[in-house]
C-alpha cells in the first residue's frame, strides 16, 4: 500500500512516522509527473517544493492556520495533501481543479493567487485582521525567489517589518540567489537561531556593550558586521524580519525541526530555503525553464508534444530579430518572461539590446518610456494579463508624453487551462480609453509582421495584441514587412445582408461563418478592422450604405471593448448591432477549443446569431 493512499487531509499526515515522509514525497512527485504529462501545467516549480509542502502541513494546522502560496506554481503538492488527491487528475481541465490556489475551491486555499508577489501583502492583511479580531492562528507565506524581484513583495516586507506582526515568510530559493551559505554549518546555525539561543546571546551582548559610553557603539556595529558574514540575510533584518537560513529544502525532518522552532516566534520571520526546481524528474532538473510551464509530454523521454503550426509568439520573435538587424536602435524589454514572449532568441542575437527587468511590469514600461525619450525604439513584450499591473505607467509615462514605445501584448484573449487569473480579457477595454495610443490586432501571422514594422516606424505609442498559440497557418510572405496605413481597415468580402466586423484571430472565424451563410443564400460582408484605435469611421460609413445589420466579434470583455465603441457609432446612424465577446464575469479554465465554443467564438455560433438578426 502506498503511503499517499492513507493521506486525505493534513491531519492524516500528522499521524505518519517521520521516516515515512520521504516515501510520501516520492509518491507525490510521481502523482504530479503523471498528471501534468497528460494535462500540462507548472511542473518544475511544483516538484521542487514537495518536501517543503509536506513539512509545512506536518507542523502547521491548516486550514485554521493560513498558508498562502505566491503565484500558485508551487501549489500542486499542497492540493494533493489537502483533500483534493482524488480530483488531482482533473487539474486544469474544465470543471476540474484550478492550476492555482482558489478560495472557492477549498477552505485550505486561504487566498486566491495567480499573479506574482502578492503573498507577503496578503499574509500581512490576514495578520492585521487576526489581531484586530483577537483571534489566534499562524500565517505562512511561501514566495519564490523570482517573485522577490517584484516591488510589491518589498512593499509587503517593509510594511510587515514596521507593523511587527506575527507571520512567517518562507523564501523558496531555487536559483541560488543570496545562497552562498548552504550546507551543514548553515543548517546548524539555523537551528541555533530558531531555538533562540543565538538570538538571546546577541541581545545580551548588545545590551552589555550599550552600557559603555565611547566604545559601546563601535563594538555593537562590529557585532552586526560579524553577523552579516555569518548570515547573508541582513537585508531582511534591516527590513524588520528575523532572518533564518539558508537551509536545505529537501531534508523534510530538518525542515520540520526548524518550522517547529519558528512556530511560536511572535515577530516577523523570513526563512530562506534552498530547493531544486524539477526535483525528482531528471528532464525537469536538467531544463527547469522548459518544464516550468509545460504542455503534454512523454514521461520516459521527456519529449514535449508540439503542434506543427507556427505560433504568433514565434512570428513576433523572428520578425523583431529581422527588423533589429537593420535598425540598431531597436531594443527589447520583458518582465521575467523571455521564453514565453519569444525574446530569448532576441537576447542571443543582441545581448546588449535586451533587458529582462524581472517581475516588474510597471518598471518595464517606465524603463522603456525613458529609452524612447532617449532616442531608442523600445519593444516591450508582456502578457496581456500581466500588463494590467502597469496601466498607470502606460498612461502617465508613455501615452501622456506620447513616447514611441511598442507594446507587444501576448496572450491576448482566452488562454485556456490557466483560467481566470491569466485570460487576457481586458486589454482592449483598458487600452481603448487612453489617448495617443494606436491599438491594433493582427488577423494572421503576416499581419503581425506588418504591424510590428508599422509600429516601429511610427512616432507614437503603439499596442499590438495577439493571442496565445498558433496562427491560422498562413504562408509567411518572403517579401519584407510592409508599413500599414494607421487606422485603416480592410474589407475582405462584400455582402448586402449583414456585415461582420472582426478583430484579430476571429477574422478567419467570420470568413468561415460567411461561407456557411452563403450556403443559405445569405450574403455577409467581412471587415478586418485591424485597428481598434483609431477606429476606421470611413469604412464603417461605407458599410452602412450596404446594410444596417452588424455583428462585432472580439475575444475581449464586451464591457468597454471594441464592440461597444463600434455600437455607439453605428447605432447613432440607425443600424442594429450585436456584439460577440466575453461576458461580464471571470472566465473559468478549460481548453481553448472548449471555451471558444462555450462563449460563441465558432463559425456555427456566429451563423446562428446572424440568422436570428435576419
C-alpha positions as CSV (number, residue, x, y, z in Angstrom):
1,X,0.0,0.0,0.0
2,X,1.3,3.5,-0.9
3,X,1.8,6.0,1.9
4,X,-0.2,8.5,-0.1
5,X,-3.3,6.2,0.0
6,X,-3.6,7.0,3.7
7,X,-3.5,10.7,3.3
8,X,-6.8,12.5,2.8
9,X,-6.1,15.7,4.7
10,X,-3.2,17.3,6.7
11,X,-4.5,15.6,9.9
12,X,-3.7,12.2,8.3
13,X,-0.2,13.5,7.5
14,X,0.5,14.2,11.2
15,X,-0.2,10.6,12.0
16,X,2.7,9.3,9.9
17,X,6.1,8.4,11.3
18,X,8.7,10.8,10.1
19,X,10.6,8.0,8.3
20,X,7.6,7.6,6.0
21,X,7.6,11.2,4.8
22,X,10.4,10.5,2.3
23,X,8.4,7.8,0.6
24,X,5.3,10.1,0.7
25,X,7.3,12.9,-1.1
26,X,8.4,10.4,-3.8
27,X,4.8,9.3,-4.4
28,X,3.5,12.8,-4.6
29,X,6.1,13.6,-7.2
30,X,5.0,10.6,-9.2
31,X,1.4,11.8,-9.0
32,X,2.4,15.3,-10.2
33,X,4.5,14.0,-13.1
34,X,1.9,11.5,-14.3
35,X,-0.9,14.1,-14.2
36,X,1.0,17.0,-15.7
37,X,2.3,14.8,-18.5
38,X,-1.4,14.4,-19.6
39,X,-2.9,17.8,-18.7
40,X,0.1,20.1,-18.9
41,X,0.9,22.5,-16.1
42,X,3.6,24.0,-13.9
43,X,5.8,21.1,-13.3
44,X,9.4,22.1,-12.3
45,X,8.4,24.5,-9.6
46,X,5.8,22.1,-8.1
47,X,8.3,19.3,-7.9
48,X,10.8,21.5,-6.2
49,X,8.6,22.3,-3.3
50,X,7.1,18.9,-2.4
51,X,9.3,18.4,0.6
52,X,8.6,21.9,1.9
53,X,4.9,21.4,1.4
54,X,4.9,18.2,3.5
55,X,6.9,19.9,6.3
56,X,4.6,22.9,6.4
57,X,1.5,20.8,6.7
58,X,3.1,18.5,9.2
59,X,3.9,21.4,11.5
60,X,1.0,23.9,11.0
61,X,-2.7,23.3,11.5
62,X,-4.3,24.2,8.2
63,X,-7.0,25.4,7.5
64,X,-7.0,27.1,10.9
65,X,-3.5,28.3,10.2
66,X,-3.3,30.3,6.9
67,X,-0.9,29.1,4.3
68,X,-0.6,31.4,1.3
69,X,1.2,30.3,-1.8
70,X,2.6,33.0,-4.0
71,X,1.7,32.8,-7.7
72,X,0.5,29.2,-7.3
73,X,3.1,27.4,-9.4
74,X,4.2,25.7,-6.2
75,X,0.7,24.6,-5.0
76,X,0.3,21.1,-6.6
77,X,1.6,19.1,-3.6
78,X,-0.5,21.4,-1.3
79,X,-3.6,20.5,-3.3
80,X,-2.9,16.7,-3.0
81,X,-2.3,17.0,0.8
82,X,-5.5,19.0,1.4
83,X,-8.4,16.7,0.4
84,X,-8.0,17.0,-3.4
85,X,-6.0,13.9,-4.1
86,X,-8.8,12.1,-5.8
87,X,-9.5,15.1,-8.0
88,X,-5.9,15.9,-8.9
89,X,-6.1,14.2,-12.2
90,X,-8.7,16.8,-13.3
91,X,-6.4,19.8,-12.7
92,X,-6.5,22.5,-15.4
93,X,-9.4,20.7,-17.1
94,X,-12.9,22.3,-17.4
95,X,-14.8,21.9,-14.1
96,X,-11.7,20.3,-12.6
97,X,-9.2,21.6,-10.1
98,X,-7.7,25.0,-10.9
99,X,-4.0,25.2,-11.5
100,X,-3.7,27.8,-8.8
101,X,-4.9,28.2,-5.2
102,X,-8.6,29.3,-5.3
103,X,-10.7,30.2,-2.2
104,X,-13.9,28.9,-3.8
105,X,-12.3,25.5,-4.4
106,X,-11.1,24.7,-0.9
107,X,-11.0,26.0,2.6
108,X,-7.3,25.2,2.6
109,X,-6.7,27.9,0.0
110,X,-6.6,30.9,2.2
111,X,-6.1,33.4,-0.6
112,X,-6.6,33.1,-4.4
113,X,-3.5,33.8,-6.4
114,X,-2.2,33.7,-10.0
115,X,-0.1,36.8,-10.5
116,X,3.2,37.1,-8.8
117,X,4.4,38.6,-5.5
118,X,1.2,39.1,-3.6
119,X,1.7,36.6,-0.8
120,X,3.5,38.8,1.7
121,X,1.0,41.6,1.4
122,X,-1.8,39.0,1.8
123,X,-0.2,37.4,4.8
124,X,0.2,40.8,6.5
125,X,-3.5,41.5,5.8
126,X,-4.5,38.3,7.5
127,X,-2.2,39.1,10.4
128,X,-3.8,42.5,10.8
129,X,-7.3,41.1,10.6
130,X,-6.4,38.3,13.1
131,X,-5.1,40.7,15.7
132,X,-8.0,43.2,15.4
133,X,-10.4,40.3,16.0
134,X,-8.3,38.9,18.8
135,X,-8.0,35.5,17.1
136,X,-5.2,33.0,17.3
137,X,-3.8,31.4,14.3
138,X,-0.4,31.2,12.4
139,X,0.2,32.7,9.0
140,X,2.7,31.3,6.5
141,X,3.5,32.9,3.1
142,X,5.6,30.9,0.6
143,X,7.2,33.1,-2.0
144,X,9.7,32.1,-4.8
145,X,12.9,33.9,-5.3
146,X,11.7,35.1,-8.7
147,X,8.7,36.7,-7.1
148,X,11.1,38.7,-4.9
149,X,12.1,40.7,-7.9
150,X,8.7,42.5,-7.9
151,X,8.4,45.7,-5.9
152,X,5.1,44.6,-4.4
153,X,6.9,41.9,-2.4
154,X,9.2,44.6,-0.9
155,X,6.2,46.9,-0.2
156,X,4.8,44.0,1.8
157,X,8.1,43.3,3.6
158,X,8.7,46.9,4.7
159,X,5.1,47.2,6.0
160,X,5.3,43.9,7.8
161,X,8.6,44.8,9.4
162,X,7.1,48.1,10.5
163,X,4.0,46.6,12.0
164,X,5.9,43.7,13.6
165,X,3.1,41.3,13.1
166,X,3.5,37.6,13.9
167,X,3.9,35.9,10.5
168,X,6.4,33.6,8.7
169,X,7.6,34.2,5.2
170,X,9.3,31.3,3.5
171,X,11.6,32.3,0.7
172,X,11.7,29.3,-1.7
173,X,15.0,29.9,-3.5
174,X,15.7,27.6,-6.4
175,X,18.0,29.9,-8.4
176,X,20.8,30.1,-5.7
177,X,20.4,33.8,-5.1
178,X,21.9,35.0,-1.8
179,X,22.6,31.3,-1.0
180,X,26.3,31.0,-0.5
181,X,25.9,29.6,3.0
182,X,24.1,26.4,2.2
183,X,25.5,23.4,4.0
184,X,25.9,21.7,7.4
185,X,27.2,24.9,9.1
186,X,24.3,27.0,7.9
187,X,21.8,24.3,8.9
188,X,23.3,24.1,12.4
189,X,23.3,27.9,12.8
190,X,19.7,28.0,11.6
191,X,18.7,25.5,14.3
192,X,20.5,27.6,16.9
193,X,18.7,30.7,15.7
194,X,15.3,29.1,15.6
195,X,15.9,27.7,19.1
196,X,16.5,31.2,20.3
197,X,20.0,30.6,21.7
198,X,22.0,32.8,19.2
199,X,19.3,35.4,19.2
200,X,19.3,35.7,23.0
201,X,23.1,35.7,23.1
202,X,23.2,38.6,20.7
203,X,20.6,40.5,22.7
204,X,22.6,40.1,25.9
205,X,25.9,41.2,24.2
206,X,24.3,44.3,22.7
207,X,22.7,45.2,26.0
208,X,26.0,44.9,27.8
209,X,28.1,46.9,25.3
210,X,25.5,49.6,25.1
211,X,26.3,50.5,28.8
212,X,29.8,51.5,27.9
213,X,29.9,55.0,26.5
214,X,32.6,55.8,24.0
215,X,33.2,52.3,22.6
216,X,29.9,50.6,23.0
217,X,28.5,51.8,19.7
218,X,31.6,50.7,17.6
219,X,31.5,47.3,19.3
220,X,27.8,46.9,18.5
221,X,28.5,47.7,14.9
222,X,31.3,45.2,14.8
223,X,28.9,42.5,16.1
224,X,26.4,43.4,13.5
225,X,29.1,43.1,10.8
226,X,30.2,39.7,12.1
227,X,26.5,38.6,11.8
228,X,26.5,39.8,8.2
229,X,29.4,37.5,7.4
230,X,27.7,34.6,9.1
231,X,24.2,35.2,7.8
232,X,23.5,36.6,4.2
233,X,20.1,37.9,5.2
234,X,21.0,41.2,6.8
235,X,18.9,43.0,4.2
236,X,15.8,41.3,5.6
237,X,16.9,42.0,9.2
238,X,17.1,45.7,8.3
239,X,13.5,45.4,6.9
240,X,12.4,44.3,10.4
241,X,12.4,40.5,9.9
242,X,14.3,37.9,11.8
243,X,16.2,36.1,9.0
244,X,16.9,32.3,9.2
245,X,18.9,30.4,6.7
246,X,19.7,29.4,4.0
247,X,18.6,25.9,4.8
248,X,18.4,22.8,2.6
249,X,14.8,22.5,1.3
250,X,14.7,18.7,0.6
251,X,15.5,17.5,4.1
252,X,12.0,17.1,5.4
253,X,12.9,16.2,9.0
254,X,15.3,19.1,9.3
255,X,12.6,21.5,7.9
256,X,10.1,20.1,10.5
257,X,12.5,20.9,13.4
258,X,13.1,24.4,12.1
259,X,9.4,25.1,11.5
260,X,8.5,23.8,14.9
261,X,11.0,26.2,16.5
262,X,9.7,29.1,14.5
263,X,6.0,28.3,15.1
264,X,5.8,30.4,18.3
265,X,8.0,33.3,17.4
266,X,5.8,36.4,17.8
267,X,7.7,38.7,15.3
268,X,8.0,38.7,11.5
269,X,10.4,35.9,10.4
270,X,11.9,35.1,7.0
271,X,13.1,31.5,6.5
272,X,15.3,31.1,3.4
273,X,15.0,27.6,1.9
274,X,17.1,26.3,-1.0
275,X,15.3,23.9,-3.3
276,X,16.0,22.4,-6.7
277,X,13.5,23.2,-9.4
278,X,12.3,19.9,-11.1
279,X,13.4,17.8,-8.1
280,X,12.8,14.1,-8.8
281,X,12.4,14.2,-12.5
282,X,15.6,14.2,-14.5
283,X,14.5,16.1,-17.6
284,X,12.9,18.9,-15.4
285,X,16.1,19.1,-13.3
286,X,18.2,19.4,-16.4
287,X,16.0,22.0,-18.1
288,X,13.7,23.6,-15.4
289,X,12.9,26.5,-17.7
290,X,11.5,24.2,-20.4
291,X,9.5,22.3,-17.8
292,X,8.3,25.4,-15.8
293,X,5.0,25.6,-17.7
294,X,4.7,22.6,-20.0
295,X,2.2,21.0,-22.2
296,X,1.7,17.3,-22.6
297,X,4.9,15.3,-22.6
298,X,6.2,11.7,-22.7
299,X,7.5,10.8,-19.2
300,X,10.1,8.3,-20.3
301,X,11.8,10.5,-22.8
302,X,10.8,14.0,-21.6
303,X,9.8,14.9,-25.1
304,X,7.1,17.6,-25.2
305,X,4.2,17.3,-27.7
306,X,4.3,20.2,-30.1
307,X,1.9,21.3,-32.9
308,X,3.1,21.8,-36.4
309,X,1.7,25.3,-37.0
310,X,3.9,28.3,-36.1
311,X,2.8,30.4,-33.1
312,X,2.2,34.1,-33.0
313,X,4.9,34.4,-30.4
314,X,7.5,32.9,-32.7
315,X,6.4,35.1,-35.6
316,X,6.8,38.1,-33.3
317,X,10.2,36.9,-32.2
318,X,11.5,36.2,-35.7
319,X,10.2,39.4,-37.1
320,X,11.7,41.5,-34.3
321,X,15.1,40.0,-34.9
322,X,14.8,40.5,-38.6
323,X,13.9,44.2,-38.2
324,X,16.6,44.7,-35.5
325,X,19.3,43.6,-37.9
326,X,18.9,46.8,-39.9
327,X,17.9,49.1,-37.0
328,X,20.4,49.3,-34.1
329,X,18.0,51.5,-32.1
330,X,15.6,48.6,-31.6
331,X,15.7,47.3,-28.0
332,X,13.6,44.6,-26.4
333,X,12.2,44.6,-22.8
334,X,10.5,41.9,-20.9
335,X,9.4,41.3,-17.3
336,X,10.8,37.8,-16.5
337,X,9.2,36.1,-19.5
338,X,12.0,35.8,-22.1
339,X,10.9,32.3,-23.3
340,X,7.2,33.0,-23.0
341,X,7.4,36.2,-25.1
342,X,10.0,34.8,-27.5
343,X,12.6,37.4,-26.6
344,X,15.1,34.7,-25.5
345,X,16.1,34.4,-29.2
346,X,16.5,38.2,-29.4
347,X,18.8,38.1,-26.4
348,X,21.0,35.6,-28.1
349,X,21.4,37.8,-31.2
350,X,21.5,41.2,-29.5
351,X,22.5,40.7,-25.8
352,X,23.4,44.4,-25.4
353,X,19.9,45.5,-26.6
354,X,17.9,43.0,-24.5
355,X,16.6,43.8,-21.0
356,X,14.9,41.4,-18.6
357,X,13.8,43.6,-15.7
358,X,12.4,40.8,-13.5
359,X,8.8,40.5,-12.4
360,X,8.3,44.3,-12.5
361,X,5.9,45.2,-15.3
362,X,5.4,48.8,-14.1
363,X,9.1,49.4,-14.1
364,X,9.5,47.7,-17.5
365,X,7.0,50.2,-19.0
366,X,8.6,53.3,-17.5
367,X,12.1,52.0,-18.3
368,X,11.0,51.5,-21.9
369,X,9.5,55.0,-22.0
370,X,12.7,56.6,-20.9
371,X,14.7,54.7,-23.5
372,X,12.2,56.0,-26.1
373,X,12.8,59.6,-24.8
374,X,16.5,58.8,-25.1
375,X,16.2,58.1,-28.8
376,X,15.8,54.3,-28.9
377,X,13.0,52.2,-30.3
378,X,11.9,50.0,-27.4
379,X,9.6,47.0,-27.8
380,X,8.1,46.0,-24.5
381,X,6.7,42.4,-24.6
382,X,4.4,41.5,-21.8
383,X,1.4,39.1,-21.5
384,X,-2.0,40.8,-21.5
385,X,-2.9,39.6,-18.0
386,X,0.4,40.9,-16.6
387,X,0.2,44.3,-18.4
388,X,-2.8,45.0,-16.2
389,X,-0.3,45.7,-13.4
390,X,1.2,48.6,-15.4
391,X,-1.8,50.6,-16.5
392,X,-0.7,53.8,-14.7
393,X,2.8,53.6,-16.2
394,X,1.3,53.3,-19.7
395,X,-0.9,56.3,-19.1
396,X,1.4,58.5,-17.2
397,X,4.9,57.6,-18.5
398,X,4.1,56.6,-22.2
399,X,0.8,58.0,-23.5
400,X,0.8,61.3,-21.7
401,X,4.3,62.1,-23.1
402,X,3.4,60.5,-26.5
403,X,6.6,58.4,-26.5
404,X,7.0,55.8,-29.2
405,X,7.1,52.6,-27.2
406,X,5.8,49.5,-28.9
407,X,3.8,47.1,-26.6
408,X,3.7,43.5,-27.8
409,X,0.8,42.2,-25.8
410,X,1.0,38.5,-26.0
411,X,-1.7,36.0,-24.8
412,X,-4.5,38.5,-25.5
413,X,-7.9,36.9,-25.2
414,X,-8.6,33.4,-23.8
415,X,-5.5,31.4,-22.8
416,X,-7.2,28.1,-21.8
417,X,-6.2,26.0,-18.8
418,X,-4.6,28.7,-16.7
419,X,-8.0,30.3,-16.2
420,X,-9.4,33.5,-14.8
421,X,-6.1,34.9,-13.5
422,X,-4.4,34.6,-16.9
423,X,-7.1,35.2,-19.5
424,X,-6.2,38.4,-21.4
425,X,-9.8,39.5,-21.3
426,X,-9.5,43.2,-20.6
427,X,-6.7,44.8,-22.6
428,X,-8.9,46.3,-25.3
429,X,-11.1,47.8,-22.6
430,X,-8.4,49.4,-20.6
431,X,-6.3,50.5,-23.5
432,X,-9.2,51.8,-25.6
433,X,-9.7,54.9,-23.4
434,X,-6.0,56.0,-23.3
435,X,-5.3,59.0,-25.6
436,X,-2.4,58.9,-28.1
437,X,-2.3,55.0,-28.2
438,X,-2.5,53.2,-31.5
439,X,-4.1,49.8,-30.8
440,X,-4.0,47.0,-33.4
441,X,-4.7,43.3,-33.6
442,X,-3.4,41.0,-36.5
443,X,-5.7,38.6,-38.2
444,X,-2.9,36.3,-39.2
445,X,0.9,35.8,-39.0
446,X,1.7,38.1,-41.9
447,X,-0.3,40.9,-40.5
448,X,1.6,40.6,-37.2
449,X,4.8,41.1,-39.1
450,X,3.5,44.2,-40.9
451,X,2.0,45.6,-37.7
452,X,5.4,45.3,-36.0
453,X,7.1,47.1,-38.8
454,X,4.3,49.8,-38.8
455,X,4.7,50.4,-35.1
456,X,8.4,50.7,-35.2
457,X,8.2,53.3,-37.9
458,X,5.5,55.4,-36.3
459,X,6.3,58.2,-33.9
460,X,3.5,57.3,-31.4
461,X,3.0,54.7,-28.7
462,X,1.6,51.5,-30.3
463,X,0.0,48.3,-29.0
464,X,-0.1,45.1,-30.9
465,X,-2.2,42.5,-29.2
466,X,-2.2,38.9,-30.4
467,X,-3.4,35.5,-28.9
468,X,-1.8,32.5,-27.4
469,X,-0.9,29.6,-29.6
470,X,-0.8,29.1,-33.3
471,X,-1.9,31.3,-36.1
472,X,-4.2,30.3,-39.0
473,X,-1.3,28.7,-40.8
474,X,-0.9,31.5,-43.4
475,X,2.3,31.0,-45.5
476,X,4.6,33.8,-44.4
477,X,5.5,36.3,-47.1
478,X,9.0,36.1,-48.5
479,X,8.9,39.8,-49.1
480,X,10.0,42.2,-46.4
481,X,7.4,43.5,-43.9
482,X,5.4,46.5,-45.2
483,X,4.1,49.6,-43.4
484,X,0.3,49.7,-43.0
485,X,-1.8,52.8,-43.1
486,X,-2.6,53.5,-39.4
487,X,-6.3,53.4,-38.7
488,X,-7.3,51.7,-42.0
489,X,-9.5,48.6,-42.0
490,X,-9.7,46.2,-44.9
491,X,-12.9,44.9,-46.5
492,X,-12.4,41.2,-47.2
493,X,-15.9,40.4,-48.6
494,X,-18.8,42.5,-49.7
495,X,-22.4,41.4,-48.9
496,X,-25.8,43.0,-48.8
497,X,-27.5,41.2,-45.9
498,X,-25.3,41.6,-42.9
499,X,-21.7,42.7,-42.0
500,X,-19.2,41.1,-39.7
501,X,-16.7,43.5,-38.1
502,X,-13.9,41.4,-36.6
503,X,-10.6,41.9,-34.9
504,X,-7.6,39.7,-34.5
505,X,-7.8,35.9,-34.8
506,X,-11.6,35.9,-35.3
507,X,-11.4,37.5,-38.7
508,X,-10.8,34.0,-40.0
509,X,-13.8,32.7,-37.9
510,X,-16.0,35.3,-39.6
511,X,-14.8,34.3,-43.1
512,X,-15.8,30.7,-42.3
513,X,-19.2,31.9,-41.0
514,X,-19.7,33.9,-44.2
515,X,-19.1,30.7,-46.2
516,X,-21.7,28.9,-44.2
517,X,-24.2,31.7,-44.6
518,X,-23.7,31.7,-48.4
519,X,-25.0,28.1,-48.4
520,X,-28.3,29.6,-47.1
521,X,-28.3,32.4,-49.7
522,X,-27.2,35.0,-47.2
523,X,-24.5,37.4,-48.3
524,X,-22.3,38.6,-45.5
525,X,-19.6,41.3,-45.6
526,X,-16.5,40.7,-43.6
527,X,-14.3,43.5,-42.5
528,X,-10.9,43.1,-40.8
529,X,-10.9,46.1,-38.6
530,X,-7.2,45.7,-37.8
531,X,-7.0,49.0,-35.8
532,X,-9.1,49.3,-32.7
533,X,-7.8,52.8,-32.1
534,X,-8.0,54.9,-34.2
535,X,-11.3,53.4,-35.5
536,X,-11.8,53.5,-39.2
537,X,-15.0,55.6,-39.3
538,X,-14.9,56.0,-43.1
539,X,-15.1,52.2,-43.7
540,X,-17.9,51.9,-41.2
541,X,-19.8,54.6,-43.1
542,X,-19.2,52.7,-46.4
543,X,-20.6,49.5,-44.9
544,X,-23.7,51.4,-43.7
545,X,-24.6,52.1,-47.4
546,X,-24.9,48.3,-47.9
547,X,-26.6,47.0,-44.7
548,X,-28.0,48.1,-41.4
549,X,-27.2,44.9,-39.6
550,X,-23.8,44.3,-38.0
551,X,-22.1,41.8,-35.8
552,X,-18.8,42.6,-34.0
553,X,-16.5,39.8,-32.9
554,X,-13.7,40.3,-30.3
555,X,-12.1,38.0,-27.8
556,X,-12.2,40.6,-25.0
557,X,-14.7,41.6,-22.4
558,X,-17.7,43.2,-24.0
559,X,-17.8,46.0,-21.4
560,X,-15.7,48.8,-22.7
561,X,-14.4,46.8,-25.6
562,X,-14.3,47.1,-29.4
563,X,-17.9,46.2,-29.8
564,X,-19.2,48.9,-27.5
565,X,-17.2,51.6,-29.4
566,X,-18.5,50.5,-32.8
567,X,-22.0,50.1,-31.5
568,X,-22.0,53.7,-30.2
569,X,-21.2,55.0,-33.6
570,X,-23.3,52.7,-35.8
571,X,-26.5,52.8,-33.6
572,X,-26.5,56.6,-33.9
573,X,-26.9,56.0,-37.6
574,X,-29.9,53.7,-37.2
575,X,-28.0,50.4,-37.5
576,X,-28.7,47.2,-35.5
577,X,-25.6,45.9,-33.8
578,X,-25.0,42.6,-32.0
579,X,-21.7,42.1,-30.1
580,X,-19.9,38.8,-29.6
581,X,-17.4,38.9,-26.9
582,X,-16.7,37.7,-23.3
583,X,-19.5,38.3,-20.8
584,X,-19.1,40.4,-17.6
585,X,-17.6,37.7,-15.5
586,X,-14.3,36.0,-14.9
587,X,-13.9,33.2,-17.4
588,X,-13.1,29.7,-15.9
589,X,-10.3,27.4,-17.0
590,X,-10.6,24.9,-19.8
591,X,-9.2,24.1,-23.2
592,X,-9.2,26.9,-25.7
593,X,-11.4,24.9,-28.1
594,X,-14.0,24.2,-25.3
595,X,-14.0,27.9,-24.1
596,X,-14.4,29.3,-27.6
597,X,-17.3,27.0,-28.3
598,X,-18.9,27.9,-25.0
599,X,-18.7,31.6,-25.4
600,X,-19.7,31.7,-29.1
601,X,-16.4,32.1,-31.0
602,X,-17.1,29.5,-33.6
603,X,-18.4,29.9,-37.2
604,X,-21.6,28.0,-36.3
605,X,-22.3,30.3,-33.3
606,X,-21.8,33.4,-35.4
607,X,-24.1,32.0,-38.2
608,X,-26.8,31.3,-35.6
609,X,-26.5,34.9,-34.3
610,X,-26.7,36.2,-37.8
611,X,-29.8,34.2,-38.7
612,X,-31.5,35.4,-35.6
613,X,-30.9,39.0,-36.6
614,X,-32.1,38.4,-40.1
